[in-house]
């Protein structure tokens, strides 16, 4: 793992980064700044803030102290320069692409993704004139072949949803680098505890913080983190960052802010205009969640692998897709990119197809049937009838969400209890 | 503190930058602009607000005052010494400015974002000056006091105390 700080390691940073004691009160738990606006010292101070000439708070749609603490913590843990927290993971995807895209431009997208992202990028983005070009996740050459003059970004999920797929980050980062466009990696399923995509050449990372980061299924949120490494200055492909912004008195973000440019733009323009801000309350819940991320991820991973190994031996199970199993085609990539564990979200196929899948859901007693992942509780889902149901049959199979597929998100309960619940449910088929 | 010769100009320890910003009281800002929306202008304004004495240096004779401070045409025209010379000038001007900074007895030679000049840095260090390049004192001050974190920037500062420089 890359050294994130000259003195402190990952677990220390998960607890302490971004959340020094409150300067006014000394409060040790970071306060919830539940406010919309902030007083200006005088008219000149207000002008300096609106001109982006001095750090400070104006209005919580753009910045808020509690939300900023979460941004700094996430940027620190990913080894990034800055972060922009959003109202959801979907908002983070749009916010990540907003400074890069324009009508008629293209984003190359891996075809193994969360079903909601396939819809967002494949359908809704067309309304903005943004064209998503889907390519085979497992084939870096397919990404290379899809590059055109109009390409402005490549988007992939690391450890792709609905599970068990490890993406060859380094190979795809090389394609992005040669194409001169940023690689955007959704790192929700791995979290920075298991993999830091910037180490492998990614330029931007997005998360749904709703999942393992907040960790208890109680706060919807997202984040975009910038590595600070992409060369925006003088880059005609990205005029948002490389040419003067009239509303900020002709300020050019890449010139004025250097490696802070992307994060400054994301607050001063993207959040200002799109308004997909996270509430201070959700940010506070997520800050607390991240403090225990390393402990939870260790347990999620060990429980997840034990359950996968159990399932692999069951007569009613056709196959198990977990990158920690030696039978997985992703086993070697998993060892390379996720040496500490390949997560706890994965899929398996039940014998008997669609009907057996539904029967399985109705037979579990400990697992919760919900459309979420990364909770302390073990969760179960039948993607074909839920998260991926709005896709075509062909898209579902390409995304690893065929009729027989069950998705699990293994929690941190006693592993024997989790296994026993699945065992009795499989016996009901 | 490491001596000047041991400074890695690709990666400054926070302690190095913090010591400079704590010790420096007066700054000659070469290339300060009178135009309110240029980075040098609002960097100067910010540093003045934080209590530094900032002396603008700009050869344009038409510019008499910047942010209320009297403008000097070059470093050699300053009446006394300054603790730090901060340059908003192209890198090729750095060697000449280092010589002037040494002559007026400055203790720190600081080159702004995107400005790097290894030879000029070496010359300044040999004369006993501390050198910073490709950084902005406004950004570094805001980073080390935690203000930069207000915009979601990773300040790298971990503290068990209320934030201060």
Interface residues (C-beta under 8 A of the other chain):
Chain A: X5 X6 X7 X8 X12 X13 X16 X17 X18 X20 X21 X22 X23 X26 X48 X51 X53 X54 X55 X56 X57 X63 X65 X68 X69 X71 X72 X75 X76 X80 X81 X82 X83 X84 X85 X233 X249 X250 X251 X255 X256 X258 X260 X263 X264 X266 X267
Chain B: X13 X14 X37 X39 X42 X45 X46 X49 X113 X114 X136 X139 X142 X146 X147 X148 X149 X150 X151 X152 X153 X154 X155 X156 X157 X158 X159 X160 X161 X162 X163
